[in-house]
């Protein structure tokens, strides 16, 4: 059966379109590097801001290089890792008066939407923050600082800033001062700096364990 003349003439052009079509954009899977990440906060104590941090954090960033607004972020923070450089205060913060770390061992954040300006690499990220068993939506101001490296050696940097009201999460403890006012503010500033990296490849032993033996051969 002969191919119609019009279709034969169109084939070269169609081939060019197929090969010229851009490949789907890759999503860079990045793991948060705890040793180069700081999840900090600041809250007014009497009249002075007092700062603290969480020493442990883990999470993933699915970074869409072609459309960063389609990226996804998931973070888990062990509540007991709170640190304000004051042991007695840290133990109080872990207690039921504040984070109740024994009953609520983790704080989590899952992004829902990201709006990032392509020119400034600044924007906002909204998501669900779960703390003390309560989940509330929060919006953070974010900045993409850059991404370096190639292949399995990519490193990316991000910042996030925001504010939450601790009472929204059932953290109500406070003291009323004789002269008026309270010891602690309700609003807590969030100061977050993140470095994330391409996860390392599986170890050879893991690859060997996952590879089935050829038929008739018994793995030792």
Backbone as JSON Lines, residues from 0, in Angstrom:
{"i":0,"aa":"X","n":[0.85,-1.19,0.0],"ca":[0.0,0.0,0.0],"c":[0.88,1.23,0.0]}
{"i":1,"aa":"X","n":[0.62,2.14,-1.0],"ca":[1.46,3.33,-1.1],"c":[1.0,4.39,-0.12]}
{"i":2,"aa":"X","n":[1.99,5.13,0.44],"ca":[1.7,6.24,1.35],"c":[1.24,7.44,0.52]}
{"i":3,"aa":"X","n":[0.17,8.12,0.94],"ca":[-0.28,9.3,0.21],"c":[0.84,10.32,0.07]}
{"i":4,"aa":"X","n":[0.87,11.01,-1.1],"ca":[1.95,11.95,-1.39],"c":[2.01,13.06,-0.34]}
{"i":5,"aa":"X","n":[0.87,13.56,0.14],"ca":[0.86,14.65,1.12],"c":[1.5,14.23,2.43]}
{"i":6,"aa":"X","n":[1.21,12.97,2.85],"ca":[1.79,12.48,4.1],"c":[3.29,12.3,3.97]}
{"i":7,"aa":"X","n":[3.75,11.78,2.75],"ca":[5.19,11.63,2.53],"c":[5.9,12.97,2.61]}
{"i":8,"aa":"X","n":[5.28,13.99,2.09],"ca":[5.88,15.33,2.11],"c":[5.94,15.9,3.52]}
{"i":9,"aa":"X","n":[4.97,15.53,4.35],"ca":[4.9,16.1,5.7],"c":[5.81,15.39,6.69]}
{"i":10,"aa":"X","n":[6.25,14.18,6.37],"ca":[7.04,13.4,7.33],"c":[8.29,14.11,7.82]}
{"i":11,"aa":"X","n":[9.13,14.71,6.95],"ca":[10.32,15.4,7.47],"c":[10.0,16.48,8.49]}
{"i":12,"aa":"X","n":[8.94,17.25,8.22],"ca":[8.57,18.31,9.16],"c":[8.09,17.73,10.48]}
{"i":13,"aa":"X","n":[7.32,16.64,10.39],"ca":[6.84,16.01,11.62],"c":[7.99,15.46,12.44]}
{"i":14,"aa":"X","n":[9.0,14.9,11.78],"ca":[10.17,14.37,12.48],"c":[10.89,15.48,13.23]}
{"i":15,"aa":"X","n":[11.01,16.63,12.57],"ca":[11.68,17.75,13.22],"c":[10.93,18.19,14.47]}
{"i":16,"aa":"X","n":[9.61,18.2,14.39],"ca":[8.81,18.59,15.55],"c":[8.99,17.63,16.7]}
{"i":17,"aa":"X","n":[9.05,16.34,16.39],"ca":[9.2,15.33,17.45],"c":[10.53,15.48,18.16]}
{"i":18,"aa":"X","n":[11.62,15.61,17.35],"ca":[12.94,15.68,17.96],"c":[13.22,17.03,18.59]}
{"i":19,"aa":"X","n":[12.52,18.08,18.13],"ca":[12.76,19.41,18.69],"c":[11.93,19.66,19.93]}
{"i":20,"aa":"X","n":[10.94,18.82,20.19],"ca":[10.08,19.03,21.37],"c":[10.91,18.94,22.64]}
{"i":21,"aa":"X","n":[10.75,19.9,23.55],"ca":[11.54,19.87,24.79],"c":[11.18,18.69,25.67]}
{"i":22,"aa":"X","n":[12.19,18.15,26.33],"ca":[11.95,17.04,27.26],"c":[11.24,17.57,28.5]}
{"i":23,"aa":"X","n":[10.45,16.73,29.16],"ca":[9.79,17.16,30.39],"c":[10.81,17.67,31.41]}
{"i":24,"aa":"X","n":[10.46,18.76,32.09],"ca":[11.37,19.35,33.06],"c":[11.63,18.39,34.22]}
{"i":25,"aa":"X","n":[12.86,18.33,34.64],"ca":[13.23,17.44,35.74],"c":[12.9,18.08,37.08]}
{"i":26,"aa":"X","n":[12.5,17.26,38.01],"ca":[12.28,17.71,39.38],"c":[13.47,17.24,40.2]}
{"i":27,"aa":"X","n":[14.16,18.18,40.81],"ca":[15.33,17.87,41.63],"c":[14.87,17.46,43.02]}
{"i":28,"aa":"X","n":[15.13,16.21,43.39],"ca":[14.79,15.75,44.73],"c":[15.97,16.07,45.66]}
{"i":29,"aa":"X","n":[15.72,16.88,46.65],"ca":[16.76,17.34,47.56],"c":[16.4,16.99,48.99]}
{"i":30,"aa":"X","n":[17.4,16.58,49.76],"ca":[17.22,16.32,51.18],"c":[17.76,17.49,51.99]}
{"i":31,"aa":"X","n":[17.03,17.9,53.01],"ca":[17.5,18.97,53.89],"c":[18.74,18.5,54.64]}
{"i":32,"aa":"X","n":[19.78,19.31,54.59],"ca":[21.04,19.02,55.27],"c":[20.99,19.65,56.67]}
{"i":33,"aa":"X","n":[20.77,18.79,57.67],"ca":[20.59,19.28,59.04],"c":[21.78,20.08,59.53]}
{"i":34,"aa":"X","n":[22.99,19.69,59.15],"ca":[24.2,20.33,59.67],"c":[24.38,21.74,59.12]}
{"i":35,"aa":"X","n":[23.66,22.09,58.05],"ca":[23.78,23.43,57.47],"c":[22.42,24.13,57.38]}
{"i":36,"aa":"X","n":[21.52,23.73,58.26],"ca":[20.17,24.29,58.29],"c":[19.85,24.78,59.69]}
{"i":37,"aa":"X","n":[19.16,25.92,59.77],"ca":[18.76,26.46,61.06],"c":[17.26,26.77,61.05]}
{"i":38,"aa":"X","n":[16.53,26.1,61.94],"ca":[15.11,26.38,62.13],"c":[14.99,27.15,63.43]}
{"i":39,"aa":"X","n":[14.92,28.47,63.31],"ca":[14.95,29.32,64.49],"c":[13.65,30.06,64.73]}
{"i":40,"aa":"X","n":[13.54,30.62,65.93],"ca":[12.35,31.41,66.28],"c":[12.76,32.5,67.26]}
{"i":41,"aa":"X","n":[11.89,33.48,67.39],"ca":[12.13,34.6,68.31],"c":[10.8,35.01,68.92]}
{"i":42,"aa":"X","n":[10.77,35.19,70.23],"ca":[9.55,35.6,70.92],"c":[9.9,36.63,72.0]}
{"i":43,"aa":"X","n":[9.02,37.61,72.19],"ca":[9.29,38.63,73.21],"c":[9.16,38.05,74.6]}
{"i":44,"aa":"X","n":[10.18,38.27,75.44],"ca":[10.18,37.89,76.85],"c":[10.33,39.19,77.64]}
{"i":45,"aa":"X","n":[9.28,39.59,78.36],"ca":[9.18,40.94,78.94],"c":[9.26,41.94,77.79]}
{"i":46,"aa":"X","n":[10.41,42.57,77.56],"ca":[10.52,43.53,76.46],"c":[11.58,43.13,75.44]}
{"i":47,"aa":"X","n":[12.29,42.03,75.7],"ca":[13.42,41.65,74.86],"c":[13.11,40.41,74.03]}
{"i":48,"aa":"X","n":[13.42,40.42,72.73],"ca":[13.25,39.19,71.94],"c":[14.25,38.12,72.39]}
{"i":49,"aa":"X","n":[13.76,36.92,72.65],"ca":[14.61,35.79,73.01],"c":[14.54,34.79,71.87]}
{"i":50,"aa":"X","n":[15.71,34.33,71.44],"ca":[15.78,33.45,70.27],"c":[16.04,32.0,70.68]}
{"i":51,"aa":"X","n":[15.62,31.1,69.84],"ca":[15.87,29.68,70.04],"c":[15.89,28.98,68.7]}
{"i":52,"aa":"X","n":[16.06,27.68,68.74],"ca":[16.12,26.89,67.52],"c":[15.75,25.45,67.82]}
{"i":53,"aa":"X","n":[15.56,24.68,66.76],"ca":[15.41,23.24,66.87],"c":[16.66,22.62,66.27]}
{"i":54,"aa":"X","n":[17.36,21.82,67.07],"ca":[18.65,21.29,66.66],"c":[18.53,20.17,65.62]}
{"i":55,"aa":"X","n":[17.37,19.57,65.51],"ca":[17.19,18.48,64.57],"c":[16.07,18.81,63.59]}
{"i":56,"aa":"X","n":[16.31,18.48,62.33],"ca":[15.3,18.7,61.29],"c":[15.6,17.76,60.12]}
{"i":57,"aa":"X","n":[14.56,17.23,59.54],"ca":[14.73,16.43,58.32],"c":[13.57,16.74,57.4]}
{"i":58,"aa":"X","n":[13.81,16.54,56.1],"ca":[12.75,16.83,55.16],"c":[13.24,16.75,53.73]}
{"i":59,"aa":"X","n":[12.31,16.91,52.81],"ca":[12.62,16.84,51.39],"c":[12.05,18.04,50.66]}
{"i":60,"aa":"X","n":[12.74,18.42,49.59],"ca":[12.27,19.48,48.7],"c":[12.27,18.9,47.28]}
{"i":61,"aa":"X","n":[11.1,18.81,46.69],"ca":[10.99,18.41,45.29],"c":[10.98,19.69,44.47]}
{"i":62,"aa":"X","n":[12.16,20.08,44.0],"ca":[12.33,21.38,43.35],"c":[12.15,21.26,41.85]}
{"i":63,"aa":"X","n":[11.12,21.89,41.33],"ca":[10.83,21.9,39.9],"c":[11.65,23.02,39.25]}
{"i":64,"aa":"X","n":[12.68,22.65,38.51],"ca":[13.61,23.64,37.97],"c":[12.96,24.53,36.92]}
{"i":65,"aa":"X","n":[12.0,24.0,36.17],"ca":[11.34,24.78,35.12],"c":[10.22,25.65,35.68]}
{"i":66,"aa":"X","n":[9.57,25.18,36.71],"ca":[8.45,25.91,37.3],"c":[8.52,25.77,38.82]}
{"i":67,"aa":"X","n":[9.35,26.6,39.47],"ca":[9.55,26.47,40.92],"c":[8.26,26.52,41.73]}
{"i":68,"aa":"X","n":[7.23,27.17,41.18],"ca":[5.97,27.25,41.91],"c":[5.28,25.9,42.06]}
{"i":69,"aa":"X","n":[5.73,24.91,41.29],"ca":[5.18,23.57,41.4],"c":[5.98,22.69,42.36]}
{"i":70,"aa":"X","n":[6.98,23.26,43.0],"ca":[7.81,22.52,43.94],"c":[7.01,22.11,45.18]}
{"i":71,"aa":"X","n":[7.51,21.1,45.89],"ca":[6.85,20.6,47.09],"c":[7.86,20.51,48.23]}
{"i":72,"aa":"X","n":[7.4,20.8,49.43],"ca":[8.27,20.78,50.61],"c":[7.58,20.01,51.73]}
{"i":73,"aa":"X","n":[8.34,19.11,52.37],"ca":[7.85,18.4,53.55],"c":[8.95,18.4,54.6]}
{"i":74,"aa":"X","n":[8.59,18.79,55.83],"ca":[9.58,18.93,56.9],"c":[9.06,18.29,58.18]}
{"i":75,"aa":"X","n":[9.96,17.6,58.89],"ca":[9.64,17.03,60.2],"c":[10.71,17.47,61.19]}
{"i":76,"aa":"X","n":[10.26,17.96,62.35],"ca":[11.18,18.47,63.38],"c":[10.89,17.74,64.69]}
{"i":77,"aa":"X","n":[11.85,17.04,65.28],"ca":[11.66,16.45,66.61],"c":[11.48,17.56,67.65]}
{"i":78,"aa":"X","n":[10.34,17.55,68.32],"ca":[10.01,18.63,69.25],"c":[11.02,18.76,70.38]}
{"i":79,"aa":"X","n":[11.51,17.63,70.87],"ca":[12.43,17.65,72.02],"c":[13.78,18.26,71.68]}
{"i":80,"aa":"X","n":[14.06,18.53,70.41],"ca":[15.35,19.09,70.03],"c":[15.41,20.61,70.22]}
{"i":81,"aa":"X","n":[14.38,21.19,70.83],"ca":[14.36,22.63,71.06],"c":[15.55,23.06,71.91]}
{"i":82,"aa":"X","n":[16.12,24.2,71.59],"ca":[17.31,24.67,72.29],"c":[17.3,26.2,72.35]}
{"i":83,"aa":"X","n":[17.35,26.73,73.58],"ca":[17.45,28.18,73.78],"c":[18.69,28.52,74.61]}
{"i":84,"aa":"X","n":[19.62,27.57,74.71],"ca":[20.85,27.75,75.49],"c":[20.58,27.99,76.97]}
{"i":85,"aa":"X","n":[19.49,27.38,77.46],"ca":[19.15,27.48,78.88],"c":[18.4,26.2,79.25]}
{"i":86,"aa":"X","n":[19.08,25.29,79.94],"ca":[18.54,23.95,80.15],"c":[17.21,23.96,80.88]}
{"i":87,"aa":"X","n":[17.08,24.75,81.93],"ca":[15.83,24.78,82.69],"c":[14.69,25.27,81.81]}
{"i":88,"aa":"X","n":[14.95,26.31,81.04],"ca":[13.92,26.85,80.15],"c":[13.57,25.84,79.06]}
{"i":89,"aa":"X","n":[14.58,25.16,78.52],"ca":[14.31,24.16,77.47],"c":[13.44,23.03,77.99]}
{"i":90,"aa":"X","n":[13.71,22.59,79.22],"ca":[12.89,21.52,79.8],"c":[11.45,22.0,80.01]}
{"i":91,"aa":"X","n":[11.3,23.28,80.39],"ca":[9.95,23.83,80.55],"c":[9.24,23.88,79.2]}
{"i":92,"aa":"X","n":[9.96,24.25,78.14],"ca":[9.37,24.31,76.8],"c":[8.96,22.92,76.3]}
{"i":93,"aa":"X","n":[9.65,21.89,76.75],"ca":[9.29,20.52,76.35],"c":[8.09,20.0,77.13]}
{"i":94,"aa":"X","n":[7.74,20.66,78.22],"ca":[6.67,20.18,79.1],"c":[5.3,20.47,78.52]}
{"i":95,"aa":"X","n":[4.25,20.01,79.24],"ca":[2.87,20.2,78.8],"c":[2.46,21.67,78.79]}
{"i":96,"aa":"X","n":[3.21,22.54,79.47],"ca":[2.9,23.98,79.43],"c":[3.11,24.56,78.04]}
{"i":97,"aa":"X","n":[4.01,23.93,77.29],"ca":[4.34,24.47,75.97],"c":[4.14,23.4,74.88]}
{"i":98,"aa":"X","n":[5.23,22.76,74.43],"ca":[5.13,21.85,73.28],"c":[4.64,20.45,73.63]}
{"i":99,"aa":"X","n":[4.69,20.08,74.9],"ca":[4.25,18.75,75.33],"c":[4.91,17.68,74.47]}
{"i":100,"aa":"X","n":[6.25,17.71,74.47],"ca":[7.04,16.88,73.55],"c":[6.81,15.38,73.73]}
{"i":101,"aa":"X","n":[6.49,14.94,74.94],"ca":[6.28,13.51,75.16],"c":[5.07,13.0,74.38]}
{"i":102,"aa":"X","n":[4.0,13.79,74.36],"ca":[2.79,13.38,73.64],"c":[2.81,13.8,72.17]}
{"i":103,"aa":"X","n":[3.6,14.81,71.87],"ca":[3.66,15.33,70.5],"c":[5.12,15.42,70.07]}
{"i":104,"aa":"X","n":[5.71,14.28,69.7],"ca":[7.15,14.22,69.46],"c":[7.65,14.95,68.22]}
{"i":105,"aa":"X","n":[6.74,15.32,67.31],"ca":[7.21,15.98,66.1],"c":[6.36,17.21,65.76]}
{"i":106,"aa":"X","n":[6.99,18.14,65.07],"ca":[6.33,19.26,64.43],"c":[6.5,19.04,62.92]}
{"i":107,"aa":"X","n":[5.43,19.2,62.14],"ca":[5.54,18.94,60.71],"c":[5.02,20.12,59.9]}
{"i":108,"aa":"X","n":[5.56,20.23,58.69],"ca":[5.07,21.22,57.73],"c":[4.99,20.56,56.37]}
{"i":109,"aa":"X","n":[3.86,20.75,55.69],"ca":[3.66,20.24,54.33],"c":[3.17,21.4,53.47]}
{"i":110,"aa":"X","n":[3.93,21.71,52.41],"ca":[3.54,22.83,51.56],"c":[2.3,22.49,50.75]}
{"i":111,"aa":"X","n":[1.49,23.51,50.46],"ca":[0.29,23.37,49.63],"c":[0.38,24.2,48.36]}
{"i":112,"aa":"X","n":[1.03,25.37,48.43],"ca":[1.18,26.21,47.25],"c":[2.41,27.09,47.41]}
{"i":113,"aa":"X","n":[3.04,27.39,46.28],"ca":[4.23,28.25,46.26],"c":[4.06,29.27,45.14]}
{"i":114,"aa":"X","n":[4.34,30.53,45.44],"ca":[4.33,31.59,44.44],"c":[5.7,32.25,44.47]}
{"i":115,"aa":"X","n":[6.47,32.08,43.39],"ca":[7.85,32.56,43.35],"c":[8.05,33.42,42.12]}
{"i":116,"aa":"X","n":[8.55,34.65,42.33],"ca":[8.84,35.55,41.21],"c":[10.11,35.1,40.5]}
{"i":117,"aa":"X","n":[10.03,34.87,39.2],"ca":[11.16,34.34,38.45],"c":[12.33,35.32,38.39]}
{"i":118,"aa":"X","n":[12.07,36.62,38.51],"ca":[13.13,37.62,38.42],"c":[13.87,37.8,39.74]}
{"i":119,"aa":"X","n":[13.13,37.81,40.84],"ca":[13.74,38.08,42.15],"c":[14.01,36.81,42.95]}
{"i":120,"aa":"X","n":[13.4,35.68,42.55],"ca":[13.49,34.42,43.3],"c":[12.93,34.57,44.71]}
{"i":121,"aa":"X","n":[11.99,35.52,44.86],"ca":[11.32,35.72,46.15],"c":[9.83,35.49,45.97]}
{"i":122,"aa":"X","n":[9.18,35.11,47.07],"ca":[7.74,34.89,46.99],"c":[7.19,34.39,48.3]}
{"i":123,"aa":"X","n":[6.16,33.58,48.22],"ca":[5.51,33.05,49.42],"c":[5.27,31.54,49.26]}
{"i":124,"aa":"X","n":[5.2,30.89,50.4],"ca":[4.85,29.46,50.44],"c":[3.8,29.26,51.52]}
{"i":125,"aa":"X","n":[2.7,28.64,51.14],"ca":[1.63,28.34,52.09],"c":[1.57,26.84,52.32]}
{"i":126,"aa":"X","n":[1.23,26.46,53.54],"ca":[1.15,25.04,53.84],"c":[0.54,24.8,55.2]}
{"i":127,"aa":"X","n":[0.5,23.54,55.6],"ca":[-0.08,23.14,56.88],"c":[1.02,22.9,57.9]}
{"i":128,"aa":"X","n":[0.96,23.62,59.01],"ca":[1.89,23.43,60.12],"c":[1.16,22.71,61.24]}
{"i":129,"aa":"X","n":[1.72,21.57,61.66],"ca":[1.12,20.78,62.73],"c":[2.02,20.82,63.95]}
{"i":130,"aa":"X","n":[1.45,21.27,65.07],"ca":[2.21,21.42,66.3],"c":[1.27,21.17,67.48]}
{"i":131,"aa":"X","n":[1.74,20.36,68.42],"ca":[0.9,20.01,69.58],"c":[-0.4,19.35,69.14]}
{"i":132,"aa":"X","n":[-0.37,18.63,68.02],"ca":[-1.56,17.94,67.54],"c":[-2.56,18.83,66.83]}
{"i":133,"aa":"X","n":[-2.22,20.09,66.61],"ca":[-3.12,21.04,65.94],"c":[-2.51,21.41,64.6]}
{"i":134,"aa":"X","n":[-3.33,21.36,63.54],"ca":[-2.87,21.73,62.2],"c":[-3.54,23.03,61.78]}
{"i":135,"aa":"X","n":[-2.7,24.0,61.39],"ca":[-3.2,25.3,60.94],"c":[-2.45,25.71,59.68]}
{"i":136,"aa":"X","n":[-3.12,26.46,58.78],"ca":[-2.42,26.96,57.6],"c":[-1.5,28.13,57.98]}
{"i":137,"aa":"X","n":[-0.33,28.16,57.38],"ca":[0.6,29.28,57.58],"c":[1.15,29.7,56.21]}
{"i":138,"aa":"X","n":[1.56,30.95,56.12],"ca":[2.19,31.46,54.9],"c":[3.53,32.06,55.27]}
{"i":139,"aa":"X","n":[4.58,31.66,54.56],"ca":[5.93,32.11,54.82],"c":[6.45,32.92,53.63]}
{"i":140,"aa":"X","n":[7.22,33.95,53.93],"ca":[7.95,34.66,52.88],"c":[9.22,33.86,52.6]}
{"i":141,"aa":"X","n":[9.46,33.55,51.32],"ca":[10.59,32.69,50.98],"c":[11.49,33.34,49.94]}
{"i":142,"aa":"X","n":[12.72,32.85,49.89],"ca":[13.65,33.26,48.85],"c":[14.49,32.05,48.44]}
{"i":143,"aa":"X","n":[14.6,31.86,47.14],"ca":[15.48,30.83,46.58],"c":[16.85,31.46,46.39]}
{"i":144,"aa":"X","n":[17.85,31.03,47.17],"ca":[19.16,31.67,47.14],"c":[20.02,31.2,45.98]}
{"i":145,"aa":"X","n":[19.73,30.0,45.45],"ca":[20.5,29.5,44.32],"c":[20.69,28.01,44.42]}
{"i":146,"aa":"X","n":[21.17,27.44,43.31],"ca":[21.47,26.01,43.27],"c":[22.77,25.84,42.51]}
{"i":147,"aa":"X","n":[23.66,25.03,43.07],"ca":[24.99,24.83,42.49],"c":[25.24,23.34,42.27]}
{"i":148,"aa":"X","n":[26.25,23.05,41.44],"ca":[26.65,21.68,41.22],"c":[25.92,21.04,40.06]}
{"i":149,"aa":"X","n":[26.22,19.77,39.85],"ca":[25.61,19.04,38.75],"c":[25.43,17.59,39.14]}
{"i":150,"aa":"X","n":[24.5,16.92,38.48],"ca":[24.28,15.49,38.73],"c":[23.92,15.22,40.18]}
{"i":151,"aa":"X","n":[24.69,14.33,40.79],"ca":[24.41,13.93,42.17],"c":[25.05,14.85,43.19]}
{"i":152,"aa":"X","n":[25.59,15.98,42.72],"ca":[26.27,16.89,43.65],"c":[25.62,18.25,43.76]}
{"i":153,"aa":"X","n":[24.31,18.33,43.59],"ca":[23.64,19.62,43.64],"c":[23.42,20.07,45.1]}
{"i":154,"aa":"X","n":[23.58,21.38,45.32],"ca":[23.33,21.99,46.63],"c":[22.48,23.23,46.4]}
{"i":155,"aa":"X","n":[21.4,23.37,47.15],"ca":[20.5,24.5,47.0],"c":[20.29,25.19,48.34]}
{"i":156,"aa":"X","n":[20.01,26.49,48.28],"ca":[19.78,27.26,49.5],"c":[18.47,28.02,49.46]}
{"i":157,"aa":"X","n":[17.79,28.07,50.6],"ca":[16.49,28.73,50.7],"c":[16.4,29.44,52.05]}
{"i":158,"aa":"X","n":[15.6,30.49,52.11],"ca":[15.25,31.11,53.39],"c":[13.74,31.2,53.5]}
{"i":159,"aa":"X","n":[13.24,31.2,54.72],"ca":[11.81,31.38,54.97],"c":[11.64,32.21,56.24]}
{"i":160,"aa":"X","n":[10.71,33.14,56.18],"ca":[10.41,33.99,57.32],"c":[8.9,34.05,57.49]}
{"i":161,"aa":"X","n":[8.45,34.07,58.74],"ca":[7.01,34.13,58.97],"c":[6.68,34.4,60.42]}
{"i":162,"aa":"X","n":[5.4,34.28,60.72],"ca":[4.94,34.55,62.08],"c":[3.77,33.63,62.38]}
{"i":163,"aa":"X","n":[3.75,33.07,63.57],"ca":[2.6,32.26,64.02],"c":[2.18,32.73,65.4]}
{"i":164,"aa":"X","n":[0.92,32.53,65.7],"ca":[0.41,32.81,67.04],"c":[0.39,31.5,67.82]}
{"i":165,"aa":"X","n":[1.17,31.43,68.88],"ca":[1.31,30.17,69.63],"c":[-0.02,29.69,70.21]}
{"i":166,"aa":"X","n":[-0.94,30.62,70.5],"ca":[-2.22,30.23,71.08],"c":[-3.06,29.43,70.09]}
{"i":167,"aa":"X","n":[-2.81,29.63,68.79],"ca":[-3.53,28.84,67.78],"c":[-3.24,27.36,67.92]}
{"i":168,"aa":"X","n":[-2.09,27.04,68.54],"ca":[-1.68,25.64,68.69],"c":[-1.81,25.16,70.14]}
{"i":169,"aa":"X","n":[-2.57,25.87,70.91],"ca":[-2.81,25.44,72.28],"c":[-1.68,25.71,73.24]}
{"i":170,"aa":"X","n":[-0.73,26.57,72.86],"ca":[0.37,26.93,73.77],"c":[-0.05,28.22,74.48]}
{"i":171,"aa":"X","n":[-0.62,28.06,75.65],"ca":[-1.29,29.17,76.32],"c":[-0.53,29.73,77.51]}
{"i":172,"aa":"X","n":[0.47,29.01,78.01],"ca":[1.14,29.4,79.26],"c":[1.66,30.83,79.18]}
{"i":173,"aa":"X","n":[1.43,31.59,80.28],"ca":[1.93,32.96,80.36],"c":[1.84,33.43,81.81]}
{"i":174,"aa":"X","n":[2.39,34.56,82.08],"ca":[2.26,35.19,83.39],"c":[1.89,36.65,83.21]}
{"i":175,"aa":"X","n":[0.89,37.08,84.0],"ca":[0.5,38.49,83.96],"c":[1.37,39.27,84.94]}
{"i":176,"aa":"X","n":[1.89,40.38,84.5],"ca":[2.78,41.19,85.33],"c":[1.98,42.15,86.2]}
{"i":177,"aa":"X","n":[2.51,42.43,87.39],"ca":[1.82,43.32,88.33],"c":[1.59,44.7,87.74]}
{"i":178,"aa":"X","n":[2.54,45.16,86.95],"ca":[2.43,46.5,86.36],"c":[1.67,46.5,85.04]}
{"i":179,"aa":"X","n":[1.12,45.35,84.69],"ca":[0.37,45.24,83.45],"c":[1.18,44.53,82.37]}
{"i":180,"aa":"X","n":[0.48,43.94,81.43],"ca":[1.15,43.23,80.35],"c":[1.43,41.79,80.75]}
{"i":181,"aa":"X","n":[2.11,41.08,79.87],"ca":[2.42,39.67,80.09],"c":[3.91,39.41,79.89]}
{"i":182,"aa":"X","n":[4.37,38.29,80.44],"ca":[5.77,37.92,80.32],"c":[6.14,37.58,78.88]}
{"i":183,"aa":"X","n":[5.24,36.84,78.18],"ca":[5.54,36.37,76.84],"c":[4.56,36.94,75.82]}
{"i":184,"aa":"X","n":[5.07,37.2,74.63],"ca":[4.19,37.6,73.53],"c":[3.49,36.37,72.97]}
{"i":185,"aa":"X","n":[2.37,36.6,72.3],"ca":[1.65,35.51,71.66],"c":[2.26,35.18,70.29]}
{"i":186,"aa":"X","n":[2.71,36.2,69.57],"ca":[3.26,36.0,68.24],"c":[4.72,35.55,68.32]}
{"i":187,"aa":"X","n":[5.05,34.57,67.48],"ca":[6.4,34.02,67.42],"c":[6.93,34.19,66.0]}
{"i":188,"aa":"X","n":[8.08,34.82,65.87],"ca":[8.71,34.99,64.56],"c":[9.5,33.74,64.19]}
{"i":189,"aa":"X","n":[9.36,33.31,62.95],"ca":[10.09,32.14,62.44],"c":[11.23,32.62,61.54]}
{"i":190,"aa":"X","n":[12.43,32.08,61.77],"ca":[13.62,32.48,61.03],"c":[14.3,31.2,60.56]}
{"i":191,"aa":"X","n":[14.13,30.87,59.28],"ca":[14.53,29.55,58.78],"c":[15.49,29.71,57.61]}
{"i":192,"aa":"X","n":[16.64,29.05,57.71],"ca":[17.64,29.03,56.64],"c":[17.94,27.56,56.32]}
{"i":193,"aa":"X","n":[17.79,27.2,55.07],"ca":[17.86,25.79,54.68],"c":[18.91,25.57,53.59]}
{"i":194,"aa":"X","n":[19.73,24.54,53.8],"ca":[20.58,24.03,52.73],"c":[20.12,22.61,52.44]}
{"i":195,"aa":"X","n":[19.91,22.32,51.16],"ca":[19.43,20.99,50.77],"c":[20.33,20.43,49.68]}
{"i":196,"aa":"X","n":[20.48,19.11,49.68],"ca":[21.41,18.47,48.76],"c":[20.78,17.27,48.07]}
{"i":197,"aa":"X","n":[21.35,16.93,46.92],"ca":[20.95,15.7,46.25],"c":[21.25,14.52,47.16]}
{"i":198,"aa":"X","n":[20.29,13.63,47.38],"ca":[20.56,12.48,48.26],"c":[21.65,11.6,47.68]}
{"i":199,"aa":"X","n":[22.47,10.98,48.54],"ca":[23.54,10.1,48.05],"c":[22.96,8.87,47.38]}
{"i":200,"aa":"X","n":[23.69,8.28,46.43],"ca":[23.21,7.06,45.78],"c":[23.18,5.91,46.77]}
{"i":201,"aa":"X","n":[22.37,4.88,46.51],"ca":[22.33,3.72,47.4],"c":[23.7,3.08,47.51]}
{"i":202,"aa":"X","n":[23.98,2.49,48.65],"ca":[25.25,1.81,48.85],"c":[25.3,0.54,48.0]}
{"i":203,"aa":"X","n":[26.49,0.14,47.59],"ca":[26.61,-1.07,46.75],"c":[25.93,-2.28,47.35]}
{"i":204,"aa":"X","n":[26.03,-2.44,48.65],"ca":[25.42,-3.61,49.3],"c":[23.91,-3.6,49.11]}
{"i":205,"aa":"X","n":[23.32,-2.38,49.14],"ca":[21.89,-2.28,48.96],"c":[21.52,-2.65,47.54]}
{"i":206,"aa":"X","n":[22.35,-2.21,46.58],"ca":[22.1,-2.57,45.18],"c":[22.17,-4.08,44.97]}
{"i":207,"aa":"X","n":[23.19,-4.7,45.58],"ca":[23.37,-6.15,45.42],"c":[22.2,-6.91,46.01]}
{"i":208,"aa":"X","n":[21.72,-6.43,47.16],"ca":[20.61,-7.12,47.81],"c":[19.34,-7.01,46.99]}
{"i":209,"aa":"X","n":[19.23,-5.87,46.25],"ca":[18.0,-5.65,45.49],"c":[18.04,-6.29,44.13]}
{"i":210,"aa":"X","n":[19.21,-6.78,43.67],"ca":[19.35,-7.38,42.34],"c":[19.09,-8.88,42.41]}
{"i":211,"aa":"X","n":[18.08,-9.37,41.69],"ca":[17.81,-10.82,41.74],"c":[18.89,-11.62,41.07]}
{"i":212,"aa":"X","n":[19.16,-12.79,41.58],"ca":[20.18,-13.67,40.99],"c":[19.67,-14.23,39.68]}
{"i":213,"aa":"X","n":[20.58,-14.42,38.7],"ca":[20.18,-15.04,37.42],"c":[19.57,-16.41,37.67]}
{"i":214,"aa":"X","n":[18.72,-16.82,36.72],"ca":[18.03,-18.12,36.86],"c":[19.07,-19.23,36.99]}
{"i":215,"aa":"X","n":[18.85,-20.11,37.94],"ca":[19.76,-21.25,38.14],"c":[20.96,-20.94,39.02]}
{"i":216,"aa":"X","n":[21.08,-19.65,39.43],"ca":[22.23,-19.28,40.28],"c":[21.74,-18.93,41.66]}
{"i":217,"aa":"X","n":[22.39,-19.41,42.66],"ca":[22.03,-19.15,44.05],"c":[22.98,-18.11,44.6]}
{"i":218,"aa":"X","n":[22.41,-16.97,45.11],"ca":[23.25,-15.94,45.68],"c":[23.79,-16.4,47.02]}
{"i":219,"aa":"X","n":[25.1,-16.16,47.23],"ca":[25.74,-16.56,48.48],"c":[25.7,-15.43,49.46]}
